[in-house]
Amino acid sequence: DLMRQRTEKRAAQLSGTGNTLTLAVSQGSREGTQEATICDVRFYDKREQVTDCVQSGDSLTIDLEYRLEKPMADLALNLGITNETYVNCFEVAVLSARATFGPLIGAGVLRCHFPELPLIPGCYYFNVGLYPTDWGYKYDHHLQMHPLKVEQKPGESSHVTGVVSLSPHWSASAPRKNAVAGRQD
């Protein structure tokens, strides 16, 4: 709430009006001062084809196309994954785009690659945001705007719940000596 208030104050200062900074979108929500913007978010499957659906465990590449309204020395960004019920499945913050990617140009693409995406089948949303490096307010934040469907791989169990799709290997054996419950020292 504090970040939202700071962002509204900053947007009002920049525009000279008391207008809010929430932008109309077809799904989800978007807000920020728009000093730096996320113009497009694209998902690529393991064959480097643009997609909106991948199989659980496959690789995924995400391109964040951005634009800066004026030159900036640096900015921070985050990328998070939530499910349909807003459960946070994953989130990462890049504290300094300059340190991670090098000097920022007026417009470009920041790429994030997951060698494997072990989410259970379902619909997920990729939430992305650009911020000043002190995280004081939002330049541009997209919430529940970028859906990705994760499908079950053929032959995998559909009796898994949770968020992450793990493939445990089960076996049976005799009890171990010195097991904690029946320790015989």
C-alpha positions as CSV (number, residue, x, y, z in Angstrom):
1,D,0.0,0.0,0.0
2,L,2.9,2.4,0.8
3,M,4.5,1.7,-2.6
4,R,1.1,2.4,-4.3
5,Q,0.8,5.7,-2.5
6,R,4.4,6.7,-3.4
7,T,3.8,5.7,-7.0
8,E,0.6,7.8,-7.1
9,K,2.4,10.8,-5.6
10,R,5.3,10.4,-8.1
11,A,2.9,10.1,-11.1
12,A,1.0,13.2,-9.9
13,Q,4.3,15.1,-9.7
14,L,5.3,14.1,-13.2
15,S,1.9,14.8,-14.8
16,G,1.1,18.0,-12.8
17,T,-2.3,16.5,-12.0
18,G,-3.8,14.4,-9.3
19,N,-4.6,11.6,-11.8
20,T,-4.2,8.1,-10.7
21,L,-1.6,5.9,-12.4
22,T,-3.6,2.7,-13.0
23,L,-3.8,2.0,-16.7
24,A,-6.7,0.1,-18.4
25,V,-5.8,-3.4,-19.5
26,S,-7.8,-6.3,-20.9
27,Q,-6.9,-8.6,-18.0
28,G,-5.1,-8.1,-14.7
29,S,-3.9,-4.7,-13.6
30,R,-1.1,-2.3,-14.5
31,E,0.2,0.7,-12.6
32,G,3.3,2.9,-12.4
33,T,4.7,6.3,-13.3
34,Q,5.5,5.0,-16.9
35,E,9.0,6.6,-16.7
36,A,10.2,3.1,-17.8
37,T,7.6,0.8,-19.4
38,I,7.2,-2.9,-20.2
39,C,5.9,-2.7,-23.8
40,D,5.5,-6.5,-24.3
41,V,6.0,-9.8,-22.6
42,R,6.6,-12.9,-24.8
43,F,7.0,-16.6,-23.9
44,Y,9.2,-19.0,-26.0
45,D,9.0,-22.7,-25.7
46,K,11.9,-25.2,-25.9
47,R,11.9,-24.8,-29.7
48,E,12.2,-21.0,-29.4
49,Q,8.7,-20.6,-30.7
50,V,6.3,-17.9,-29.3
51,T,3.8,-19.7,-27.1
52,D,1.2,-19.4,-24.4
53,C,1.5,-23.0,-23.3
54,V,4.3,-25.3,-22.3
55,Q,4.6,-28.8,-20.8
56,S,5.5,-29.2,-17.2
57,G,9.3,-29.5,-16.9
58,D,10.1,-28.0,-20.3
59,S,12.3,-25.0,-20.7
60,L,10.8,-21.5,-21.0
61,T,12.3,-18.2,-22.1
62,I,10.7,-14.9,-21.4
63,D,11.4,-11.6,-23.2
64,L,10.5,-8.4,-21.5
65,E,10.5,-5.6,-24.1
66,Y,11.1,-2.2,-22.3
67,R,11.3,1.5,-23.2
68,L,12.8,4.3,-21.2
69,E,11.1,7.8,-21.4
70,K,14.5,9.4,-20.7
71,P,18.0,8.0,-20.1
72,M,18.4,6.1,-16.8
73,A,21.6,5.1,-15.1
74,D,19.9,2.0,-13.6
75,L,16.7,0.4,-12.5
76,A,15.5,-2.7,-10.6
77,L,13.1,-5.3,-11.9
78,N,11.2,-8.3,-10.6
79,L,9.5,-11.3,-12.2
80,G,7.1,-13.5,-10.3
81,I,4.9,-16.4,-11.0
82,T,1.5,-16.8,-9.4
83,N,-1.3,-19.3,-9.9
84,E,-5.0,-18.6,-10.5
85,T,-5.6,-18.2,-6.8
86,Y,-2.8,-15.7,-6.3
87,V,-0.4,-18.2,-4.6
88,N,3.1,-16.9,-5.2
89,C,5.0,-19.8,-6.8
90,F,8.3,-18.0,-7.6
91,E,9.7,-14.5,-7.5
92,V,13.1,-13.1,-8.3
93,A,14.4,-9.5,-8.1
94,V,17.2,-8.0,-10.1
95,L,18.5,-5.3,-7.9
96,S,20.5,-3.6,-10.6
97,A,19.8,-4.0,-14.3
98,R,23.0,-2.2,-15.1
99,A,25.1,-4.7,-13.1
100,T,23.2,-7.6,-14.6
101,F,22.8,-6.6,-18.2
102,G,25.1,-3.7,-18.7
103,P,24.3,-0.1,-19.6
104,L,20.6,0.4,-20.4
105,I,19.6,1.7,-23.9
106,G,16.4,3.7,-24.6
107,A,14.5,0.5,-25.7
108,G,15.5,-3.1,-25.6
109,V,14.7,-6.6,-24.5
110,L,15.6,-8.2,-21.2
111,R,15.6,-12.0,-21.4
112,C,15.0,-14.6,-18.6
113,H,15.5,-18.3,-19.3
114,F,14.3,-21.2,-17.2
115,P,16.1,-24.4,-18.2
116,E,13.1,-26.2,-16.8
117,L,9.8,-25.0,-15.5
118,P,8.6,-27.8,-13.0
119,L,5.1,-26.4,-12.3
120,I,2.2,-28.8,-12.1
121,P,-0.4,-28.4,-14.9
122,G,-2.6,-25.3,-14.6
123,C,-2.8,-21.6,-15.5
124,Y,-0.1,-19.3,-14.2
125,Y,0.5,-15.6,-14.4
126,F,3.9,-13.9,-14.9
127,N,4.0,-10.7,-13.0
128,V,6.7,-8.2,-14.0
129,G,7.8,-4.8,-12.8
130,L,10.3,-2.1,-13.2
131,Y,11.4,0.1,-10.3
132,P,14.0,2.6,-9.2
133,T,16.9,0.9,-7.5
134,D,15.7,2.1,-4.1
135,W,12.3,0.3,-4.7
136,G,10.5,3.5,-3.6
137,Y,7.7,3.4,-6.2
138,K,6.8,1.6,-9.5
139,Y,7.8,2.7,-12.9
140,D,5.6,-0.1,-14.4
141,H,4.1,-3.1,-12.8
142,H,2.0,-5.8,-14.5
143,L,-0.1,-8.0,-12.2
144,Q,-2.0,-11.1,-13.6
145,M,-1.7,-9.8,-17.2
146,H,0.5,-12.4,-18.7
147,P,-1.0,-16.0,-18.5
148,L,0.9,-19.2,-19.4
149,K,-0.8,-22.6,-19.5
150,V,1.3,-25.5,-18.2
151,E,0.2,-28.9,-19.5
152,Q,1.0,-32.3,-18.2
153,K,3.6,-34.3,-20.1
154,P,2.2,-37.5,-21.7
155,G,2.7,-40.4,-19.3
156,E,3.2,-38.4,-16.2
157,S,1.0,-38.9,-13.1
158,S,-2.0,-36.6,-12.7
159,H,-2.3,-37.4,-9.0
160,V,0.0,-34.6,-7.9
161,T,-1.0,-31.5,-6.1
162,G,0.8,-28.4,-5.0
163,V,2.8,-26.0,-7.1
164,V,6.0,-27.8,-8.2
165,S,6.0,-30.9,-10.3
166,L,8.6,-33.2,-8.8
167,S,9.2,-36.8,-9.9
168,P,10.1,-38.7,-6.7
169,H,11.5,-42.2,-7.0
170,W,9.9,-44.6,-4.4
171,S,11.5,-47.8,-3.0
172,A,11.1,-50.0,0.0
173,S,13.7,-51.4,2.4
174,A,14.2,-52.6,5.9
175,P,14.5,-50.0,8.7
176,R,17.9,-48.5,9.1
177,K,20.0,-49.1,12.1
178,N,20.1,-46.2,14.5
179,A,17.0,-44.7,13.0
180,V,15.9,-41.6,15.0
181,A,12.6,-43.1,16.2
182,G,14.1,-46.4,17.4
183,R,17.7,-45.3,18.1
184,Q,19.8,-48.1,19.6
185,D,23.0,-46.5,20.8
